[in-house]
Amino acid sequence: MKRLGLRGRIAVFFVLAMALALAGMGTAAYVVTGHELNSALDLGLRRQATRIIRQFPVEPQVAAMSGPCEYLAAPSCVQVVAADGTIESEHAPDATLPINARTRDVATGSADGYFSDITLAGYRMRMYTAPLRPGSAVQVAQRSETVDTGLRRVGIALLAAAAAGILLAAAIGTVLARRALAPVAALTRAAERVARTRDPNEHIVITGSDELARLGTSVNTMLDELDAALTGERNSLAAQQRLIADASHELRTPLTALRTNIDLLRRSARLTPSQLGDTVAALRVQSEELSGLVTDLIDLARADDPAAPHEVLEDLRLDALVAERVQTARRHWPAIIFDTELEPTTVQGAAARLARAVTNLLDNAAKFSPPGATVHVRLSHRQLTVHDTGAGIAAEDVPHVFDRFYRSPTARTTAGHGLGLAIVAQVAELHSAEIGLVSEPGRGSEFRLTFPS
């Protein structure tokens, strides 16, 4: 059984079930037929004994009509027995029917008539003993091979029918198993195809609404989820590779500058105090730039890491956080005017990450605004807007401003690495906020951060 496939097992179980059913029905038919044949034989003997009992008072010779018991087609053997066990028949059968104490009890009237199975002259017979008159009993016997022959024929017929039924059940079971397991075969082929090609896009064709159809639908859903997971993994790996390549490129410039200035410091004896001061100042700026780049990279990498601990979101006053970030921006960008209108707003968020996003938006607006320009900061109806009056962003660059390390041609002359707005987009995704941008060259840009209710 272990070597059979599922289809073979179903066919075998179907055949076994049919065989058991046919065996049960055949046994029942055999038993019922045997009972009916025996009942018919007993009924014939009883009727003959009754006829003899009724006719004996006026026609005693009726008890003498006895044929030879050894012939199957002969009339029933008849024998009259007295209460003392002697035979009273004028013409007793060739072979004397057996007489016992029970026979004498029937003759004396102390026992009722009864049936018994006997063997006479080597033949199996059925005998009925009944009271004939006071002091005597009559015995009527007949060979019972007819019953055995009938049962044998019935048994052969039932065996033939059972064999034919089992063969038919085997054929039907094979067909039903093949048809019932067609979806399973399709599932197997799909699984083998996915394992071979590693492509979960090919789905199983579903027909019907039974359990196997629902299984096929579940497998298709699993393939969709697998495809989405594989696509996400491929995109994540591609993003990581791009991040590594871009980070390597961006880190090369400040590291080169740092190395150059460090080499100058080694020759400090040859530098004037003014040149020495400029070199130290340049080192400070370059180290801060490198530190900021590394911090941005760490933030981006931590957010992309599925194993990193999740940020804890809590209720916080967004208007207070924005006001505090604006005060810091005013100190950092003294040539820029920051105009604020902040409506009291409470959101679910991570304070440190939101503060970083707001700072990046303010720095981005100040960076691309001319000295003396005004940056408008508004918070109303759970939407934060930062509007600058800078050069604006070209239409072809707008879809890419939130990409990592992306810098438009007009922005490449300013300091930065193209990570600030990418971090803003990442923080917006963390808070299920919607980020938007409206910009027109020559008229500035407006960044919008809308938080869910």
C-alpha angles and dihedrals in degrees: 000000000000091000093054120094122236090265091053092048092052090049091048092048090048091051091047091050091049091046091052091047092048091046091052094048092044092051091048091048091048093050094046092047092049090049092050094048092049090046091051091051092047091047091053092050092047092050092049091049091048091051090051092048092051097045099038097084092058100024111032092173089071087082090056095061096103126147129205107285095213093069116083094209096045122108118266119287111251127197131173115211127194124222091260092055098257121135114247099181115118090214109029119190118270090254117041115241113237117268124200141162093279089055090054090048089056090049092052090048095244094114136041125241118280143186123237139176114234140172117229124179088345095307127115111237140178115224133192120199118195137165110268102181135329106305098014142068134201124227121203119186136176135178112265099204088107089067092047092046092049092049091048092053091046090049092051091048091049092049091050091048091048092050091049090046092051091050090048090046090051091053093045092044092052092050093046093046091050092048095042093048096046090100089049089052089050090050090050093050091048092050091048091047092051090047091050100043099025086221115125094185095096109088134198118256107240122211126175130004105259128119094278090051089052088048089053090050090051091050090050089051090049090051090051091050091046091050091049091048093049091046090050091048092049091048091047092051091047090049091049091050091049090047092052092047094046093043091051090052094046094046093051094068100053091039090053091049091048091050091050094050091045089054088052090052090055086062093046090132089068095047126091117235089255093052091046091052092049091050093051091048090049090050090052093050093046093047091050090048091050092046091051092049092050091048091051091049092050091050092050093045093048092052091049093050109096090198093057117107114265120251115256111235118207139167112280138163105252093190091058092048092050091047091053092049091049091054089053091048091052090057092046095044105034092165092060125078115221114202115192137193108176123181115202104263132172120201138170106250153126106264098210094048093046091048090053092050093048091047091051091051092049093046091048092052093046093045094058097039122092119244112282092023122135125238112203116213117190132177115186135142090003092303123119116201128186112192123186131183097222132124094292129222127281116247093243091055098048096083090054105043092098093051118108116265091359114145124174118230091257092051097052092082092061129074118269144080105241095254103104098081091039088059090048089054090048093051090047090054090049090055095040087242125150117236123204141174133204115183139161124186111254094013103069135245136276121207118198128198112187119190124207119253 
